[in-house]
Amino acid sequence: MLFNLLMFKISWFGLVIFQNSFVAIALCLLGVHFLLAVDRKSELLTVLTIAIIGIAVDYSLAFMGVFSFNGNKERPLFQST
């Protein structure tokens, strides 16, 4: 559990600081998480549920003007259209 928390924090801070440049590393850490998971189906459902909630919240905050992006180059990959 502590290892999962550490991987999450590394991924989160890496994505915040390095943005889209850190996506490959974050995906590798997610892959390690699934390799170490005992019940992969349950883990996948949990990760997808939390990701959908997080993306919806980020879209809402961007729509309300809390997040401000100066063009597509600065937008996170999941918000690029």
C-alpha positions as semicolon CSV with decimal commas, in nm:
position;residue;x (nm);y (nm);z (nm)
1;M;0,000;0,000;0,000
2;L;0,280;0,243;0,086
3;F;0,456;0,160;-0,243
4;N;0,134;0,239;-0,437
5;L;0,103;0,571;-0,256
6;L;0,464;0,655;-0,338
7;M;0,415;0,569;-0,707
8;F;0,097;0,780;-0,716
9;K;0,270;1,081;-0,560
10;I;0,567;1,052;-0,798
11;S;0,329;1,032;-1,094
12;W;0,110;1,318;-0,976
13;F;0,396;1,558;-0,899
14;G;0,581;1,457;-1,215
15;L;0,275;1,527;-1,429
16;V;0,211;1,859;-1,254
17;I;0,570;1,977;-1,282
18;F;0,677;1,828;-1,617
19;Q;0,326;1,807;-1,771
20;N;0,300;1,606;-2,094
21;S;0,672;1,524;-2,089
22;F;0,612;1,294;-1,790
23;V;0,325;1,092;-1,940
24;A;0,544;0,798;-2,052
25;I;0,699;0,764;-1,705
26;A;0,357;0,785;-1,538
27;L;0,224;0,513;-1,770
28;C;0,522;0,292;-1,682
29;L;0,450;0,342;-1,311
30;L;0,085;0,255;-1,375
31;G;0,199;-0,060;-1,553
32;V;0,414;-0,156;-1,252
33;H;0,110;-0,097;-1,031
34;F;-0,096;-0,344;-1,236
35;L;0,187;-0,598;-1,241
36;L;0,199;-0,591;-0,861
37;A;-0,178;-0,593;-0,813
38;V;-0,335;-0,911;-0,678
39;D;-0,682;-0,847;-0,825
40;R;-0,614;-0,669;-1,155
41;K;-0,979;-0,649;-1,258
42;S;-1,074;-0,470;-0,937
43;E;-0,772;-0,240;-0,966
44;L;-0,861;-0,152;-1,325
45;L;-1,218;-0,067;-1,226
46;T;-1,094;0,149;-0,938
47;V;-0,835;0,330;-1,151
48;L;-1,085;0,396;-1,431
49;T;-1,350;0,523;-1,188
50;I;-1,109;0,763;-1,019
51;A;-0,967;0,876;-1,356
52;I;-1,314;0,956;-1,491
53;I;-1,401;1,155;-1,178
54;G;-1,068;1,340;-1,189
55;I;-1,099;1,426;-1,559
56;A;-1,457;1,548;-1,508
57;V;-1,346;1,772;-1,220
58;D;-1,053;1,909;-1,425
59;Y;-1,281;1,982;-1,722
60;S;-1,528;2,156;-1,491
61;L;-1,255;2,370;-1,332
62;A;-1,117;2,463;-1,675
63;F;-1,467;2,550;-1,799
64;M;-1,528;2,772;-1,494
65;G;-1,197;2,952;-1,552
66;V;-1,013;2,817;-1,247
67;F;-0,755;2,660;-1,483
68;S;-0,630;2,882;-1,763
69;F;-0,435;2,752;-2,062
70;N;-0,263;2,967;-2,325
71;G;-0,334;2,752;-2,629
72;N;-0,320;2,382;-2,708
73;K;0,052;2,349;-2,637
74;E;-0,001;2,394;-2,262
75;R;-0,318;2,184;-2,232
76;P;-0,294;1,842;-2,069
77;L;-0,319;1,555;-2,317
78;F;-0,659;1,446;-2,189
79;Q;-0,802;1,792;-2,263
80;S;-0,662;1,820;-2,615
81;T;-0,924;1,803;-2,886
